[in-house]
Amino acid sequence: MTKIYKKSISYRTFNILGIKVDFINLPQALSQVEAWIDNNKQYQITTPNPEHIVMSLDDYRFKEILNKSALRICDGVGLSWAAKFLSRKISRISNKADKDSCYIKTEFDNCLSGVDLMQALCAKAAKKKWRVFLLGGKNDVVQKAAFQLKKNSKDLKVEYDSGSLNIENESPKELRKTIEKINKFKPQLLFVAFGAPIQEKWIYNNLKKLKVKVAMGVGGSFDYLAGKVKRAPKVIRNHSLEWLWRLIIEPWRFKRQLRLLKFVYLVIKEGKHS
């Protein structure tokens, strides 16, 4: 049975097809990261979406990393729908439908995209004098992304590196060089854009070697910042339809979107057995 995970702090964690997802809003996430940076531990943030959850079903390592992450923001309306659908099934079984449904309508609407969290963290970093490192991106994308972040927040201290050109076959020498460059800069925040699940595995495997407080996989966020890919208008983002916008402007994503159909099928199937 799908379970609801409660926390003493004011955001909800819910298990969707075996992956824990945190329904946290932007102010809460910023406050959480600030608290982490003020201590001596290291933390990994992941951005699960329906596609990631389907991928994790055939990739145990990816699944393990998502669940072990310190924060797993809800990146996509699909997860919000799934949490509401599955939790109502549980509510009916436990005879708490009226009590829970009122709560669910607010808490499970807390979706937060990776690029929005990244930009907000960089703005906060400029004010707090945190250092930010960008890793990944093809060609000059990472350079342009760093330039745009600096333009948005002129006091931001940011460094960057594209990393290995063939990250799936990164050599020990390339890895060592990347780690040395990051550690020389000593960033509080590290954003890695190798695409899922490679970026999540890279962070998990190397975090202890890095002089970094918080690391986060950000997928195609550098492409947005660099202007390579245009983000959906705000009105579309506000209605949680950015996935549809991306499919329209990048039709090659159609095969990837098939995972969304599989996700919906699996959630409905799970709900029937809850």
N, C-alpha and C positions, 0 to 999 in steps of 0.2 A: 504493500500500500504506500502511496505517496504521503510523505509526512511534512507537516509544517514545522519549521525551526524558529523558535522565538529567541530573541536576544534581550539583554537588559537595556541596551540602547535602542533608540527610536527608529530602527529600520528593520525590515522583515527579510528573513532568508527562507527560501522555499525550494524544495527538491523537485526538479523537473527532469524526468527520465534519467534519474541517477546523477544529475548535476545540481549542485547547490547554487542558487542565484540570489544575489542581494538586491533588494528593491530599495535603493537609496537615492535621494535626490542630490542635486549639485551642491547646495550649501553643506549638507551633511558629509558628503564625500570630501569636500575641501577641508572641513574641520578635522575629519579623520586623518587625512594625509598630513596635515600640519602637526597633529599630535604624534604621528609616527616619526616625523622628521626631528622632533624634539627629543627622541630617545635614541638609544644605541643599537636598536635592532634593524633588521632588513625586512622589506615587505614586497610582495609581488601582487600586482593588480592585473586581473584578466577581464575580458569584455565578452562573455558568452552571448551568443545569439543562436537562433534556431539552427543555422548551418553548422556552427561549432558543436552543438549538442548532438546532431546526427553524426558528424565526423567522429565524435568521441565514442560512439557505440562500437566502432571498429578499431579504435586506437586507445587501448587501456592507459598508456602513458599520458596521453593528452587528457583523458578523463581524470586521472589521478592529479595532474597538475592543476586543472581547473578547480577541483574540490579542495586542494591544499592551499590555494591562493588566499591571501589575507582579505582580499576584496574582489568580488565577482559581480561587476555592475551589470544591470539588465540592459543589454544593448539591442533593443528591438521590441516592437509591439507584439511580435509573436510570442515572446516569453511572458509578457503581461497577460495576454489572452490565455495561455496555457496555465498559468498560475491560478487565474480566476476560475477557469473551467475545472481544473483538478481539485481545487480547494472546495468548491461548491459540492463536488461529489462527496468529499470527506465530510463536509458539514451536514449533508443529508443523512449520512450514515451515523454520525454522532449526535443527531438531533439538535444541532446548534445553527441551523441555517440562518435564522433571522439575526442572531447575534453576529455571526461571522460575515455575512454578506455585506453589512453596513461597513465593516472594517476593511474588507477586501477591496471595495470600490475605490478607496483612497490609496491604500498602501501599495497595491499591485499596479498602480498607474505610474509608479516612479521608475521610468525608463531613463537611461542616460547614455548617450553615445560616447564612444571612445574619443572622438575628435573634440567634442564639446568639453569633456573633462580635461583633456590634454591642454586645450587653449586656456581654460580657466586656471589650471595649475600653473601654466607659464605666466599668466598675468599676476597670479599670487606670488610666484617666484621672484618676479621683478621687484615687488614691494618688500618681500622678505629677504631679498639678496641671496636667494638660493641659486645654485648653479644647475643648469639643465644641459643634458647631453642627448643628442639625436643620433641614433644608429640605424642604418639601413637606407632604403630608397635607391632607385636605379638612376644612373647617369648623374645629372646635377640636381635631382629632385630634393635631396636632403639639404643641399646648400641653399636652394631657393626657399625651402621650408624654414630653415634657420633664419634667413634674411627677413621673411615675413613675420616671424615671431618677434624678432628684434624690432621691426618696424611697428608692430602692434604695442610693444612694451619696450621703450628705448633703454630702460635700465636693466633689461634682462641680460644675464651672463649665460651665453649659450655656445656650445662647441658641438661639432658634428663629425661623423665619419660614415662612409657608405658600407663599411665592412667588407666581407668577402664577396666577390662577384658571383661565386657559386656557393651560396651559404649551405646548401645541403651536403656539400663535400668540402667544407671549410677545413683547411690544413691546420695542424698544430701551430705552425709559424704564424699564420694569419690570425688565429685566435689569440695567440700571445701578444701580437702587435696591437690588436683591438683592445684587449684588456689593459695593456700598458698605457694606451692613449686615454682611456676612460679614467683610469686610476690617477693619472697625472693631473687631470682636471678636477677630480674629486667632486662629482656632481651629487646634489641631493636627489635629483630626479633624472631617471634614465628612461627614454622612450625608444622602443625598438620596433622597427617596421620591416619585418621579414615575411609577414603574412602568417596566418595560423595554419597548422599548429607549430611551425618552425620557430617563430619568435617566442612563443610561450616556453618551448623546450629549451631554447637557447638561454633565456633568462633563468629558468629553474636550474639548469646545469651549471651556470657560471656565476650566479648571484653571490655566493660566498667568496669568490675570488675578486669581487669588485668592491671598490670603495664608493658604494652607492647606498642611499637609504631606501628609496622607493623606485621600483622598476615596473614598467607597464608595456605590454604589447599593444601597438596602435594600428596595425594593419595598413590600410590605405590613407591614413591621416596626412602623411607627408604630401601625397598627391593633391589632396584638397588644399593644403596650405600653400603649396607651390603653384597652384593654379592649373595644374595638369588636368584635374577633374573638377568640374563645377558642382558645388553642393546644391541641393534642392533649395528652392525658395523657402523662406521661413514658414510661410503658411502651410506648405506641404510637410515640413518637418514637424510642425505643431500638431498635425493630424497623423503623425507616425507613418507617413507614406514615403519616406526617403528611399526605402528599398525598391519601390516601384519606379521612382525617378531614376535611380541608378540603372535599373533594368532597361528603361527607355533609352537612356543616353549611352549605355554600354550593353547592347543586345547579346554580346558574347557571354554575359553572365547567366543566360537562360539555363544552361546545364546546371550551374550552381544553384539556381533557384528551385530546381527540382527537389533539392534537399528540403526545401520549405514544405513542399507537398508531403514528403515522407514524414516530416516532423509533425504536421497536422494529423496525419493518419495515426502515428504512434501515440500522440497525446490522447486522441479519442479512444484508441484501443486501451490505453492505460486507464482512462477514466471509467471504462466499462468494467474493468477488473478491480477498481478501488473499493 
